[in-house]
Amino acid sequence: MADNLVAGCSSWLVGRAGRTGKRRCGTAFVWSRYCRSLRLCYGFFSCLLVWFLFWTSLAQAAPQLVAEMALGYDDNPQQLIRPEGSTFCFYRLTAEYDRLLADGSAGFYGSAQWQDFWRLDDRHQALLGARLRQPLWSNGAELMLFSELVQQADGLVAEEDYWAGRAGLTLSRVWGLRWYGHLQLGYQERWYRDSSARQHDGHVSGQRELKPEPSGQGDQPVTSRVSRRQDDQWQLTALLEYRFSAFWRQHVQLQLADNASNWRRERYTEWALSYLLHAELGRCQLELWLERAWRDLVKASERQDGLGAELAWPLGRSWDLVVSWRLEQVESPVAEDCYRLRVSQCGLRCFF
């Protein structure tokens, strides 16, 4: 869940101008989406079976594999002022594989997730990464180098369709049995597929603009070239964790991001502060988290607040029943960038 919290903060580092989305309704359409969800579920577990058989056939140790499937409701998936909710099916497959070296380890990791809305378009994300871990001293310090490739497609928010490349390093250390901390420096570059969204600073508005003729004959429409958005971002993250006992722990995370973009409106600096509490209550595991982010844009400032909870109840050696709830709210001087959403979901998580 800590990784999901970081991803939640980072996902907000994407502009939200020009939100789009298609509404689809009707009994026939809902039924077709239901049948499509069943086909996706079948394909999801088929891929899971093929993956499992492939890795167990190797002489090396099989990777850590986690599969999730859930049913939920999002009351504002398009992140609009006037929300329109939709039920969705959620599928995610996560894998990690590490090989021990003479001094340290090397491995790769990946994930694929699909959010299938019944009344709206879908969104999905794929991630593939590699890492190298190297212990520095005998006092519990470790250096990790990582590199990732991310592809995200969103049929609801056009500006969140992008490819991204990430790279960075993490320095971590353990102090005794209770304290853990890490410092991470990362760089990422994003290439967006949508170039039609307007910018609020007036530099570009759509695909056409009016320019006065030198002769004074009036304003004539002139085609304006709108370049595709490309962002370069540096991130610095500091995390400190404290364990009260073997069953209770908490951590505080501070993140600073500086985003440079060829779209003037998307240049900003952001601070994000988050808190997470993890507790094991008998057989159950409970996580509560809070987050707040401040973004300084070229001409304005925005703020995001979020909170959530997740409860995992084991059903067996490898199966968990997972129930989660999340609230997110954004306040901005730009009216169309303000929104509030609540997401609830219940599903199964399987460990291999």
N, C-alpha and C positions, 0 to 999 in steps of 0.2 A: 504493500500500500504506500510505502514511502516513495517508491519509484513512480507510482501513479500520481502522488501529490506533486512531485517535481514536474512530471509531464503536464499536469493540470496548470501549473504556473507558466510553464514554457509555452503551452498552446495559446495562452492569452497574448503572447508576444507577436500575434498576427493581427493585421489591420482588419477592421470589420466594416469598412465603407462599402456601400453598394451591395447589401445583403440581398440574396435572391433565393427563391425556392418555389417549387411547384406543389400545389395542393391537388391531391387525387382522392376521390371519394367514390361512393357507390358500392352496392353489394357485390357486384361482379368483380370490381377491382380489389376489394378487401379479400374476397375469396381467392383471387389469383395470387395476392400477396401471401396469404396463408399457405397455399400450396407451394409457392416459391420458397417460403421459409422452411417447409418440410424437406424440400430438395436440397436446400443449403445445409440443413442439419445432417442429412444423409451424406452429402459430399464432405462435410467437415469431419465426421467420424471415419469416413473412408480414407481421407488423407492422414488422419491420425493413426489408423491401423497400418498403412503403408510405411509411415515414418517409423513407427515402433518396430515393425518387422525388419526394416532396413538396418537400424542401429543395433538391434540385438543380434543380428547376423555377423557383426564385426567382431574382431578379436578384442578391440579396445572396449573400455567401459562405455555403456550407453549414456547418453546425455540426460540431464534432468529435463523432464517434459511435463508441462502443465496445460491442461485443456479446460476451457470454461464455456458454458452455455447458459444463457439467462433470458428471462422474459421481463420487460420493464416498460415504464412509461416516462416520457419526457414531455413536460408541459410547454416547452418553448425551444424545440430543436433548431429553429431558424434564428434564434437570438434576436427577436424583434420586440418592439415596444408593445404591440398587440399580439400576444402569443397565440399559437395554434398548436395544441398538443397532439401526440401520436404514440401509440403502442409500438414497441420494437422488440426484435429478437437480437440478441448479442452473442457473438461467437469470438473466441480468442484462443490462439495456440501459441505457447511460449516454450522455447527450447534453449538450453545452455549446455555447452560442452567444453571442458577444460582438460588439458593434458599436462601432466607434471613434467617439468624439465629438471635439469641438474640443479638449478637454482632459480626457483620461481615456477611459473606456469604460463601457458598460452592457451587461448581458446577462442571460441566464437559464440555468439548468441543471436537469437532472432525471434521475431514475433509477427503474427498476422492477426488482425482483428477486423470484424465486419459487424456493422450496426445496420440491421435491416428494418427500416421503418415501414409500417403497414400502410400509412396514408401519404407518406412523403418519399422523396428520393433517399438513397442510401449514402452512407459514408464508410470508408474503410481505410486502413493504414497497414503498411508493411515496413518492417525494420530488419536490417541485417548489420551486424557489427562484429568486430574482432578486438581482442584485448591481450595485453601482455602484463603480467604481474611480476614484480621483482622486489623481494625484501631488501631493505636498505641496511638496517642494523639489527642487532639482537634484542632491541628494546620494543619490538612490536610495530615498527614503522614499515610501511609498504608503499611502493610507487606503482601506479597502474597507468599504462598508455592505452588509449582506445580510439577507434575510428568507426563511424557509422554511416550508413546510407538509409534514408527514409523517403518513402513515397506515401503521400496522403491524398486521397480523393474525397471530396465532399460535394454531394449533389444538392446541398441546401445553402451553403455559404461558399459562393464561387471563389472568393479570395483565399480560401483555405485549401485550394488544390495546388499542391506544390511538390517539388523534389527538394531534398536537402542533403547536404554532406556535412558531417560533424567530425571533429577531432579534438583531442584534449588530453590532459593528464590529471591524475588524482593522487594526492599525498594523504595517506591515512595513518592513524596510529591508535593503539589501544593502551590505556593507562589502567593497570590493575584489572579488577573484575567488574568495575562499574562504569568507567568512562571510555568513550570512543569518540573520535572526531576525524573529519576529513576536510580537505581544502581542494577544490576542483577549479581548474581553469580550462575553458572550452571555447572553441570557435566553430561557427556554423555558417553556411551559405545556402540561401534558399532561392529557388527559381520558381516563380509562379506562372501558372498557365493562363490566368485570366488577365486581360489588359483593358477591359472596358469600364471598370469601376471608376467613378469620378473621385477627384481629390477635393477636400473641403477647403483647402487654402486658395482656391481659385486658379491654380496653375493650369489645370486641365479639367474640363467639364464635358464628359461624353466624348464623341468622336468629331464634333464640329464646334467651331467657335466663330464669333463675329469680329472682323477687323475693319476699321475705317479705311476707305480708299483715300489715297493721297490727294486726289482731285476734288474730294469733298462730295462725291456723288452718292454718299450714303454707305451703309454697312452692307457688306457682301459676305455670304457664308463661305468660309475657307476651311478646307479639310485639315484637321489637326492630327498629327501623328502621336499616338499614345504608346509609349514603350512598355514592354512587359516589366512587371515589378521584379526587382532582384534585391535581396537584403543580405548584408554582411553583419554578423552579430558576434560580439564577445560576451562571455558570461563568466562571472566569478561567483562560486558557491561555497559557503562555509556551513558545516553541520556539526553539531555537538549533541551527543547522546549520553544519557545517564540512566543506569539500571538501578531501580529501587531494590529489586530482588530478581530471582530467576523468572518471575511471572509478570513483573511490571517494569515498564521502561518508557521513557519519553525522549523526544528530541526536538531541538529548535534549529531551524534552517534560515539562513539569510542569503539572498541572491541579488546580485547586481548585474544588469544587462545593459549594454550599449548597442543600439541598432542603427546602422547606416543603410540608407535605401536610396535608390534612384528616384523614388517618389517622395517628394519633400514632406508630405503629410505623415509618412510612416517613419520619420526619423525621430528617435526618442531615447530617453534613458529611463530605466525602471528599477525600482527597489521592490523586493518581495520578501515578506516575513511569514513563516509558517511554523505551526506547532502540531505535534502528533503525540498521542498517548496510546500505548499498546498494553493491553491487560489480558491475562489468561484467567478466566473465571471457570474453574473446574475443567470441563472438556471444551468449553467455548473459548473463542478468541474474539476480543472486542477492540476496535480501533476507532478513535475519535480524532478529528483534525480540524484546525482553523487556519485560515490564510488571509493575508491582506497584501495588495500590491498597489504601488503608486507609479504612475507613468507620466513623465514630463515630455509632452509633445512640443512641436515648434511654436504653436500659438495657444495651447491649452494644456490642461492636466486631467487625467482620468484616474479612477480608483476602482479596484475590484476587491470584493469581499466574498469569502467562501467558507463553508463549513460542511461537515459530513460525518457519517458513521458507517461502520461495516461490522457485521456479526457473522462469524463462521462457526457452524455447528458440525462436528464430524459425524458422518453416517457409517463409517467403516475405516479400514486401514488406509484407503486411498481416496475416499470421497468426502467432500464437505458440502454442506448446504450453506449458501452465502446469501445474505440479505444486506442491501446497502441503500443509503439515501444521501443525496448531495444537493446543496443549495448554492447558487452562484448569482451574484448581482454586480452589475457594472454601472457606475455613475460617470457621466461625461457631459461636457457643455454642448456636444453635438447630439441632438435629440435621437437620431437614428442609431447611434452607437450605445444608447442606454438599453439595458434589458435585465430581466430576472428570470431564472429558470430553476426548476426542481426536477431531479431525476431519481426515480425509485426503481429498483430491480431486485429480482430473486432468481437464483439459479444454482447450478451445480459446478463444482470445481474438482477436477480429478488429477491426481499426481501419479506419475509413472517413474 
